[in-house]
Amino acid sequence: MAFQQAQIQVQKAEEFQQLRSVVERVFASGTLEKFYRKLQGEHVRVREFERVLERRIFEELDPVLARSGKTAKQLYSELAVSDQSLVREFYLERIEQVDPKLREKFQKIYRYY
């Protein structure tokens, strides 16, 4: 029997979609390498989503978010815990889908140690 993830209903759809869109835009090909360079410069590992939020890295790279008047951390904190988990899971899925060549280039931020 194959694993099937339970579907969780999003409680705050607008904030959830805003934050998910930020992640999608940052992972667009033109911005992703800048994002990884910024993570390296800040000594943040790619899987440390909350630290990415604390350091306001998304705001520096996403002009739509910067113009919105809210930070990614504010949007994240407005979400219910289940919504936060879904956003974090989406982010983690995206970092695993990155081209292996780019992952190798930025292997330091992908390390667990």
Summary of the structure (lengths in Angstrom):
residues: 113
radius of gyration: 14.3
end to end distance: 34.1
largest distance: 46.7
contacts: 279
relative contact order: 0.20
helix: 69%
strand: 0%
